[in-house]
């Protein structure tokens, strides 16, 4: 079974721009969660989607948004980028909620 | 919401020794506790998990123990090897509608050959 994939793997943007990241879960997995990883802060939860509905949201500003499609693929969008948004963005999928999560390789976002 | 803390933040052990990594959580309703290992430049991977109805779980050289009264859980690695060197994250999850993984900040384990 193919693992979780994320595109693009690397992105360089400038302040004020917006960006869209994509995540394709493992086939059959319906839950997709997004995390921001920065040095010293660990993995911080952004949001979770299940069956095209946002089920939970972390403590991030409204500039961070996401969606899930009927095939369970998910996208997250960050508008009006700030320098502090530079991070590794990881998505993870699971068969159902509250079960083992499988992570993708991440998208490394650099904001200049 | 849930808060997860890991101690210590770095740990160095001699190859062959045991390593113990502790985590504490704040919400007594949390019922799922996974541990993830992240090697340099790679994605986090689940190495072991435990649910609140179990006190201990083992998988070869790795074990996890859970103390619900004290609200802490620990990862035990025996006979450490250089390939165990990585960042280890613990996490806790509440059940039901609030289900989401709250991660600790990670601990860097170094195994000296």
Boltz contact constraints between the chains, C-beta under 6 A:
constraints:
  - contact:
      token1: [A, 42]
      token2: [B, 103]
      max_distance: 6.0
  - contact:
      token1: [A, 42]
      token2: [B, 105]
      max_distance: 6.0
  - contact:
      token1: [A, 42]
      token2: [B, 106]
      max_distance: 6.0
  - contact:
      token1: [A, 43]
      token2: [B, 103]
      max_distance: 6.0
  - contact:
      token1: [A, 45]
      token2: [B, 100]
      max_distance: 6.0
  - contact:
      token1: [A, 48]
      token2: [B, 100]
      max_distance: 6.0
  - contact:
      token1: [A, 56]
      token2: [B, 100]
      max_distance: 6.0
  - contact:
      token1: [A, 97]
      token2: [B, 99]
      max_distance: 6.0
  - contact:
      token1: [A, 98]
      token2: [B, 32]
      max_distance: 6.0
  - contact:
      token1: [A, 98]
      token2: [B, 99]
      max_distance: 6.0
  - contact:
      token1: [A, 100]
      token2: [B, 46]
      max_distance: 6.0
  - contact:
      token1: [A, 103]
      token2: [B, 43]
      max_distance: 6.0
  - contact:
      token1: [A, 103]
      token2: [B, 44]
      max_distance: 6.0
  - contact:
      token1: [A, 105]
      token2: [B, 43]
      max_distance: 6.0
